[in-house]
């Protein structure tokens, strides 16, 4: 792996099988869903849906599925069902979106 790429970010790990594991700091109830930079060792994503009945998690999965070019079933929420701190795995990504590698 290249030593200075975004793949070395503390919030993104690429597995031997090609899957991508992301550490995310979610901010629900935002005006629109978007990447907002880096928050500590996590990728900060603003989510347009409120944190009610899992809607923010569903919106986050949809956003990541589109960004990585995969069906929603390939975006798994591993940790953080009810927390802003989340761990998400993207299985078999078809594309790698350009994401921030430095603190925003």
C-alpha atoms as one frame of an Amber mdcrd trajectory, in Angstrom:
protein
   0.000   0.000   0.000   1.178   3.526  -0.658   2.458   5.185   2.481   0.885
   8.632   2.119  -2.537   7.920   0.642  -5.942   8.290   2.241  -5.842   4.506
   2.702  -3.531   5.173   5.668  -6.146   7.303   7.401  -6.980   6.147  10.931
 -10.679   6.089  10.008 -10.313   3.842   6.926  -8.958   0.291   6.783  -8.850
  -1.839   3.662  -9.115  -5.570   4.297  -7.305  -8.351   2.461 -10.630  -9.189
   0.765 -10.919  -5.608  -0.562 -13.618  -4.574   1.907 -13.377  -1.110   3.442
 -14.002  -0.536   7.156 -14.792   3.039   8.163 -14.863   4.653  11.596 -17.547
   7.321  11.384 -18.712  10.178  13.572 -22.318  10.719  12.455 -24.137  14.018
  12.914 -27.865  13.313  12.433 -30.467  15.959  11.693 -28.283  17.940   9.284
 -29.605  19.957   6.357 -28.181  17.415   3.866 -26.163  14.216   3.944 -22.502
  14.896   3.203 -18.929  14.226   4.291 -17.934  17.028   6.660 -14.236  16.185
   7.122 -12.422  14.391   9.898 -13.399  14.399  13.583 -10.520  13.007  15.663
  -9.832   9.511  14.303 -13.209   9.285  12.544 -14.689  10.446   9.267 -17.440
  12.976  10.058 -20.607  12.557   8.023 -23.607  14.838   8.390 -26.830  12.868
   7.969 -30.073  14.540   6.853 -32.365  12.131   8.703 -33.163  12.417  12.415
 -31.895   9.761  14.844 -35.350   8.226  15.234 -36.338   4.617  14.486 -33.023
   3.928  12.720 -33.689   6.470   9.967 -30.273   8.140  10.313 -28.515   4.766
  10.082 -30.524   3.901   6.969 -29.679   7.271   5.389 -25.988   6.733   6.206
 -26.046   3.270   4.597 -27.727   4.681   1.462 -25.163   7.492   1.239 -22.191
   5.114   1.603 -23.680   2.573  -0.829 -23.970   5.264  -3.493 -20.492   6.661
  -2.752 -18.842   3.231  -3.054 -21.031   2.004  -5.931 -22.499  -0.979  -4.095
 -26.001  -2.168  -3.170 -27.150  -1.230   0.346 -26.858  -4.851   1.455 -23.064
  -4.486   1.042 -22.930  -1.715   3.673 -22.927  -3.277   7.144 -23.226  -1.359
  10.402 -20.831  -3.250  12.679 -20.972  -0.966  15.741 -22.856   2.103  16.899
 -26.515   1.366  16.226 -27.579   4.039  18.743 -24.374   6.077  18.931 -22.791
   8.821  16.850 -19.588   6.749  16.835 -20.066   4.026  14.226 -18.040   1.348
  12.482 -19.226   0.449   8.984 -17.916  -2.166   6.540 -18.383  -1.793   2.790
 -18.105  -5.150   1.028 -16.714  -5.325  -2.533 -16.636  -1.580  -3.272 -16.777
  -0.839  -7.007 -15.242   2.607  -6.585 -13.247   4.481  -3.969 -14.669   7.948
  -3.397 -12.212  10.723  -2.747 -12.434  11.360   0.974 -10.449  13.720   3.176
  -7.136  12.464   4.512  -6.415  15.458   6.751  -8.340  17.202   9.504 -10.844
  19.561   7.891
